[in-house]
Structures are given as C-alpha cells and as structure tokens.
Amino acid sequence: MKTHSAPSTAAKGSDLAETGTNDNTPAIAGVAAALIAAGGGTALAVHRRKTRHTA
C-alpha cells in the first residue's frame, strides 16, 4: 500500500507566517494604556461632577 503525502510548504519558505514580536508593540501598548487611563479619568470626573450638582 502506497501513501501519498502532500509536499511540505516549509520548503518554499515564503509562504510561512511571520512570528515573533513587532517593534511597534511597546508603543502601541503604551498608547492603549494611556487612552484607557484617560477614559477612566474622564468617566470619574463626569460622575463626580454630576453627583456634586445634584446633591
């Protein structure tokens, strides 16, 4: 019994996905953290402002 196997795609080299980290990852993470902190601060300020005027 003879089995047929598909040719390996690793032999081509150019069809493989790139792995590893990107050089922009720390910058993107920093910007994301800053936006989350700014949004949280804004939400807190709006909440305090609303409760101060209604009380």
Phi, psi and omega per residue, in radians:
M1 nan 2.230 -3.095
K2 -1.867 2.293 3.109
T3 -1.849 2.473 3.125
H4 -1.844 2.186 3.101
S5 -1.923 2.583 3.140
A6 -1.258 2.574 3.100
P7 -1.121 2.516 -3.102
S8 -1.217 2.317 3.087
T9 -1.408 -0.263 3.129
A10 -1.180 -0.411 -3.128
A11 -1.203 -0.491 -3.126
K12 -1.262 -0.718 3.107
G13 1.436 -0.762 -3.068
S14 -1.421 -0.235 -3.130
D15 -1.552 -0.057 -3.096
L16 -1.428 2.586 3.096
A17 -1.303 2.608 3.081
E18 -1.421 2.381 3.121
T19 -2.101 2.884 3.141
G20 1.899 -3.058 -3.104
T21 -1.648 2.726 3.087
N22 -1.685 2.585 3.141
D23 -1.148 -0.384 -3.105
N24 -1.496 -0.107 -3.042
T25 -1.009 -0.843 3.132
P26 -1.081 -0.642 3.132
A27 -1.177 -0.737 3.127
I28 -1.133 -0.720 3.115
A29 -1.134 -0.666 3.111
G30 -1.148 -0.753 3.104
V31 -1.126 -0.722 3.122
A32 -1.092 -0.763 3.127
A33 -1.113 -0.701 3.120
A34 -1.135 -0.696 3.117
L35 -1.169 -0.676 3.102
I36 -1.132 -0.763 3.121
A37 -1.119 -0.720 3.123
A38 -1.129 -0.721 3.109
G39 -1.134 -0.721 3.094
G40 -1.127 -0.716 3.108
G41 -1.133 -0.696 3.107
T42 -1.137 -0.762 3.126
A43 -1.093 -0.709 3.123
L44 -1.145 -0.745 3.140
A45 -1.126 -0.735 3.128
V46 -1.142 -0.721 3.136
H47 -1.103 -0.777 3.133
R48 -1.148 -0.652 -3.126
R49 -1.157 -0.723 3.137
K50 -1.163 -0.724 -3.113
T51 -1.257 -0.507 3.140
R52 -1.234 -0.667 -3.090
H53 -1.397 -0.459 -3.097
T54 -1.533 -0.310 -3.080
A55 -1.461 nan nan
